[in-house]
Amino acid sequence: DSIYSHGAWAAVRGLSFPLLSDFHSKGAVAQLYGVYRENDGFSERALYIIDANGIIRWSHVSPYLHHVPDIYELFAALDALNQPASVAA
């Protein structure tokens, strides 16, 4: 979606972390992640959490084009990443 669409979505949900808008240059990042629908000219609805080292720590590709996953699912994924790793005894 466009920068403006992401901005409105983030504002309504109180999000303060950066979101990527891949609207121009038309799907370049979506193509790298394998979620660009070439025949349709847009990407699947996909969410990724990427850590400071550039490692994908969580991803969700929606099963339906207009499906937006529950925001609490995303928050739970973020919370899980912020938990210290458990140590096996």
Secondary structure, DSSP 4 states (H G I P E B T S, - for coil): --HHHHHHHHHHHT--S-----TTTTTHHHHHTT-EETTTTEE--EEEEE-TTS-EEEEEE-SSTT----HHHHHHHHHHHTSPPPPP-
